[in-house]
Amino acid sequence: MLQIPVSLLTLVAGITVTLFSIWVGQHHSLLPVQASEQAPLVDNFFNIMVAIATALFLVVEGTIIIFLVKFRHRRGDDADGVPIEGSFALEVFWTAIPTIIVICLGIYSVDVYTQMGGIKPRNSEQIAGNLNKSSTAIAATLNDEGGDSLQAKTLKSPIIGITGENSKKPDLVVDVTGMQFAWIFNYPESGITSGELHVPVGTKVKLNIAATDVIHSFWVPQFRLKQDAIPGIPTTLGFTATKTGTYPIVCTELCGGYHGSMRSQVVVHSPESFENWLLANATNTDKVTDTIALSPEEILTPYARKLGVNANTLAAIHQQDYSN
């Protein structure tokens, strides 16, 4: 009986695993819809990682299954196994391949981050000066009781974060403040303050991000963008929305007991709809009490009702938390 060479079987298996892994990397549905110019860059990188992970999974699990079947204990065979001391060449191989993969992914990730505007040439002395002042800035921020002065000081010269795919001046600037447990969005040009982020589609937007108390993290999954909000250290985030719709804004940094409720949304308008929103809200700039951070009782009241907890009990629990 003609026996197929092991080398040929290995070649066919390698080609099959490679083609299947590439297909999985391009046809999975693990990510939400793309809604920004930066999203395809991140998705391409993610697709490559999925393809590599699929190939590694198939090779490792396939080898385990083959070995379980081929070298299983057979009835009546009580002899000792063949003594194997190891293979230096094999150990070098399975060490070198993952090392090369990790290095290549690291280089590619830096390239993606650079294309997104995350790495820009900056004056090293300026960066060093900001780092030296960071501890003082944090202390000043935590002790500052004036919200407006805080925003002005914190957002004076953002140097950390993604600025966008190109260096042209942004068409819209929004000051974003994270606090326990809400996001506040201020539009300096129009004076509008909102609890939601509203932007026009196809417009280069720059967010100047700050925090008043603890570290928060601003994340829009559909934009594939995330940026920390750090007390005393200004950060920035630039993007261009490509699809109209409403998308969630999530805080992904554990920031306190009600961290899970720190959510908002970004509304991507058509240019005409955004102008209408500006006109409708420009006359209500003094009525911002409904967009300021809600107290824990106000945040939890709708959920408390569903659980059968009355308002007095909720207030007592909250008062006990602060007294401790």
N, C-alpha and C positions, 0 to 999 in steps of 0.2 A: 504493500500500500504506500502510495506516494505521500510523504509527509511535508507539509508546508514549512519552510524555514522560519525559525523564530524571528529572525531579522525582518522578514517580509511581514509577518503578523504585527510586529512592533511598529513598522512603518505605516501600515494600514490603520492601526489603532490610533497612532499619533495624528494622522491626517483627519480621521473621523472626529477625534476629540477637539482638534483645532477648529474645524469647520463648525461643529456644533456649538462650541464656546463662543465663537464670533457671532453666530446667529442669536444666541441667548443674549449676548451683550448689546445687540442692536434691536431686539424685539421684546425686551422685558417691559413691564409696566409698573416699575417701582417708584417712579418720580411723578409729581403732579405736573400740571400743564406749565409750559414755558410762558412767562409773561414779561420778560425783560431781555435786553440785548446781551446781558452777561450769562443768562441761563444756558444757551447752547454750549458755551465754553465749559461750564461746569458739567453739563450732561455728557459731553464727549469724553471728558476725563473719567466720569463715573462709569460710562459704558465700557471703557477699557478695563477698569478695575473689576467690573462684573464678569467680563470675558475671561480675565486671568483667574479670578476666583473660581469660576465654573470649571476651567481646565484643571486647576489644582485639585478641586473636589473630585472630579471624575478620575483623575490619575490615582489619587490616594485611596479613595473608596473602591475603585475598580481593582487596584492591586490587593487590597484587603480581601475582597470577595474571591479573587482568583486564588490567593494563597489559602483561604479557608476551604475551598473546594479541592484544590490540587494536593495540599498537604494535610488533609484531614486524617484523623486516626481511623484506620481500617480494621475491621474485625479480624482477630487472630494475629495482628501485627503488634508484638510487644517489644520489638527491638528499639534500641536507642536511635535517636535522630543523628543525621550526619553532623559532626562537629564543625561549626562555621565560626571562624574567629573575626570575621569582618572583611570589608573591602575598602582600602584606602581611596581608590579611584572613585567608588560610589559615594563615599562620604564627601570628597571634594566636589563631586558633581552636585549633590543635593544641598551643599552649602553655597556653591558659586551661583547656581541658578536663582535662588531667592534673593541673594545679594544684588545680582544684576537687575532683577525686577524692581527691587526697592529703590535702587539708585536711579533707574530710568523713570520710575513714577515720581520720585522726588524732583528730578529736573523738570519733568513735564508739568508738575503742579506749580512750580515756581514760574514757569512760562505762562500758565493759565492765569495765575494771580497777577502777573505783570500786565498781561493783556487787559485784565479787568481794571487796571489802574491802581493796584495795591502796592506796587513798588515803584517809587519815583526817586530820581536823584535828589538828595537833599543835603544841605550844609551840615556836616558832621558836628560842627561846634554848636549849631542851633539845637540839634537833637540832644547833645550832651547837656546843654544848658537847661532844656525842658525836663530831662530826667533828673537833674540835680534839684530842680524846683518842685518836683512832683509831690514830695512829702509835705512841703509847705502848702502847696496848692490844695492837697486833700484836706489838711487841717483847716485851712481857711474856708473851704467849701462846706465842711461839716458844721462849722461854727457860724456861718453866714445865715442870717435870718431874712435877708432880702432876696426874693425870688428873681426880680429883674436884674439886680446887680450880679447875682450868681450866674445868670445866663450870659450876661455881658462879659464877665470875667472868664467863664469857662469856655466860651465859644470864641475867644479872641483870635486864636490862630491854630485851627485844627491841623494836626500833622500826622495823625494816625488813622489809617483806614483806607478804604477803596474810594478813589476819586472819580472813577468812570473809565470808559475805554479810550477816551481821548482827553486831551488837556484843555480843550476849549472852555470858555467861561460858561457856567451853568445857566440855563434859562430860568430856573426856579430854585430858590434857596428856602429851606424850611429848617427852623430851629426845633430840635426834638429834645424833650426833657423826660427822663425816666425817673419815677418816684414810686414809693410803695403806696398803692399798687396800680399805677396807671401810666399811660403815655400822654404827654401834652405836646401839641404841634402848634407852633407859632409861625406865622407868615410875616416876616419883617416888612416887606414892601407894602402889604395891604393892612397890616395890623390885626389880622384875623387870628384868633386862638381857637383851636378845635381839639376834640378828643379823638378825631379820626384824621388820617392822612389822605388828602385829596390832591391828585396830580393829573395833568393832562397826558394822554398817550403820545408817544413820539417826542417827548420833551426831556432834555437833559436836566435831571434833578440832583441837587446836592443837599444832603441832610447833615446839619451840624448837631452832633449828639452829645448830650451831657446827662449827668445823674446828680440828684440832690442828696442822696442818703447812702445807698449801697450800690454794688455793681449789678447792673442789669444787662440784658443782651437783646438787641433788636433783631428780629428774624422774620423775613417774609419768604416762606418756602417756595412760592411760585416764582420769585425773583432770584432764587438761589443765592441770597445775600444775607449775611449776618454780621453784626458789629456790636461790640461791647459798649455799654455806657458806663463810664468810670468816673466816680467823684473826683473832681480836680484835674482830670486829664481829658482834654477835648479829643473827640474822635469824629470822623467824617465818613459818609457813605454816599457814593454817587451811583446813579443808575438811570436807565432810560426804559420806561415801560413800553411794551409793544402790543399789549392786548387789553382792551377795556374790560372792566369787571371789578368785582369786590373780592379782595384777598385778605386772609387773616394776618395779623401782626402778633407775634408770640414772643414773650420774654423767655429765653432759654437759660437764664442764669438764676439759680435758686436764690431768691431775694427776701424770703420771709415766709410767714405762715400762710399768706394768701397769694403766694407766687402763682399758683395755677389759675387764678382769676385775673392776672395781669395780661389782658388781651385787648386788642383793638383791631382796626381793619384799615386797609389802604384801598381807596376807591379811585380807580383809573377811569377818568372821563375822556370823552371826545373833547377836542379844543373848545367847541361851542358850549358843551355842557359844563366844562370847567369855568369858563367865563361867567356863565349863569350862576354857578355856585359862588364865585367870588362876589358877584353883585348882590346875591341874596344874603350873604353873610357879612358883607362889609358894613351893613347898617346895624349889625347886632354885636359889634365888637365889645360893647360894655356888658353884654349878657353872657358871661362865660362861666357862671357858677355851675352849670350842668356839665361842663367839660373838665372842671378841676378834679383832682384825685378824689374819689369817693372814700368815705370812711369804711372800715371793715364791716360795720353793721349794714351800711347801705349796699355793699357788694354782696353780702351773704343773705340779705333778707329774702330774695326770691327763692333761693335754695332752702332756706330755713322753713319757709312755708310748706314746701313740698315734703320736708322731713317731719313736719308737725312740731317744730320748735318755735315758741312764741318770741316776740321781740324783746320782752323783758329778760328772758333767759339768755338770749344772744348778747344783749348789752352787758349782763352780769359776767358772762364768760370773758368778753373783751376787756372789761374793767379789771378782772382778776389777772389777765395776761399782763397788762401794763403795770399793775401793782407789784407783780413779781419781778 
